[in-house]
Amino acid sequence: MTFDKWSFIGTVLPFFGSHDVYALAHSDLDEFIIHRKGQKTKKGTPPKQVSINREIDDIQSYLNWCVTNKKILNNPLKGFKRPKDDREVIAPPTINEINKIIKNAAPHIQRFVIISYYIGARPGPIEIGALKWSKISWDEKKILIRSADKKGIIGRRVNIHETLLIFLRQWYIEDQNKDIPIDNIIHYRGKPVTSIKKAFQRAKERAFQRAKERAFIYRRLRPYDIRHAHVTHQLEEGADIKAVSLNVGHKSPDTTRKVYQHVSGKLQKEAIEKLPSLDTSTLTEIFKKKLG
């Protein structure tokens, strides 16, 4: 049985802890969904349906485990139909789309997109917003990234791609030539950047408006999708999934596989093409006889 232990303790047990397991009914899960939608996340917004559905899966997994281990006779919630996920699968941006966004972005967004693509750090103030010049080892060509609280590794030293190294050296010279040297690699007018959503959206809109092909880049893209591009393009090129997982701060390669690999049509196509071909000569003879 695998489930999110802390989510189970923090959200599921307080609601179901006093319930008699044999008195549970599908209506209790309906009430649980209503209860969860009335709560707030750390961001002050209601939890998404996809998160609530994961919690329902955890409940089902726990009850099924209890049945298997003869703790209870049956799972009273078996067969419950969850609401549809509100998750939208967004294909990661192509290299062409990323280049267009960079071309039309403000300097601090250019830094964000380029760095995010080459090291795969999570957008936001904890990871990519907290990158420091003082955390770069120029000799080893590595950068120390403090990992966001995702129950994965606390921090990681990531190798710097040669192309990114060229950009970093140029940006470092720019920042050191300012009146007050700046340690944050991504900054706006000398101050750390805590959110880039609006500026990123503006860059994307400008890229669309100036594109010769009017349909170009007119789709939903989020800052987080640059991280998706970092992972997906590496996997498409045959990179080791464990190495990619460590670079982006995942707890295990399973997380990388489940969250990212499914978005790549190229990987799915290549997997199908690797199937050995069957001998169709027998079928051909059968069809000839039927037609004859």
Residue, then its C-alpha position, 0 to 999 in steps of 0.5 A: m500500500t502506498f499513499d501520502k502519509w502526512s496528507f492522510i494524517g492531516t486531512v483524512l483522519p480528522f474527518f473519518g477518525s470517529h466513524d465506524v468503518y462498517a457504517l461508512a457509505h458512499s455518502d460519507l465520501d460525498e460529504f468529505i469532498i464538500h468538507r475539503k472544498g470548504q477548506k483552504t490550502k497554504k496559498g489561501t485557495p480551495p484544494k483542487q479536485v485532483s488533490i481531493n481525488r488523490e486523498i480518496d484514492d488513499i482512503q480506498s488503498y487503506l481500506n483495501w489493505c485492511v481487507t487484504n490483511k483481514k482487519i475488516l471483512n470488506n471495503p464499504l466504499k468500494g465502487f465509489k465514483r470519484p468526480k472528474d479531475d480538474r487537471e489539464v495536461i499541458a504539453p511542455p513548450t517546444i524549443n521554438e516556443i521557448n526561444k520566442i518567449i525569451k526573445n519577447a521577455a523582460p531581462h529577468i524573465q529571460r534569465f528565468v526561462i533560460i535557467s529553468y530550462y537548463i537546470g529544471a528548478r521549480p519556479g517560485p521564491i524557494e528554488i529558482g527565485a533563491l538562486k545565488w551567485s555565491k552558490i555557484s562553483w565556477d571551477e566544478k561548473k555546478i550550482l547549489i539549489r535549495s529544494a522546495d518542501k516536496k518531501g524530496i531531497i533538501g538540496r542538490r548540486v546540479n551540473i551547469h550546461e555549457t550553454l547556460l554557463i556562457f549566459l551566467r558568466q555574462w549576467y554575473i559581469e553585468d550584476q557585479n558592475k552595478d553600484i551595489p553587487i547583487d547576489n540573487i541571480i534572478h532579480y528585478r531592479g536589484k530586488p529578489v523576484t518572488s513571482i514571475k507569472k504576470a511577466f511570463q504571461r506578457a512575454k508569451e502574449r507578445a510572442f504570439q502577437r509578433a509571430k508570423e503564424r497567427a496560431f503560434i504559441y496561442r495556448r496555455l503555458r505556465p512558468y512551471d511548464i519550462r520545468h516540464a520541458h527540461v525533464t521531457h526533452q531529456l527523457e526524449e533524448g534517452a537520458d537516465i531517468k534516475a539522474v534526471s530525477l536527482n537533478v530536479g529534486h524528486k523523491s524517486p524516479d517514480t515521481t518523474r515517470k508518473v508526472y512527466q513521461h506521460v506528456s511525451g508523444k514522441l516517447q509513446k511513438e518510439a515505444i510502439e515502434k520498438l515492438p518486434s514485427l509479427d510474421t504476417s505471411t500466414l494471415t496473408e495466405i488466409f486472406k487470399k483463400k477467403l478472397g479466392 
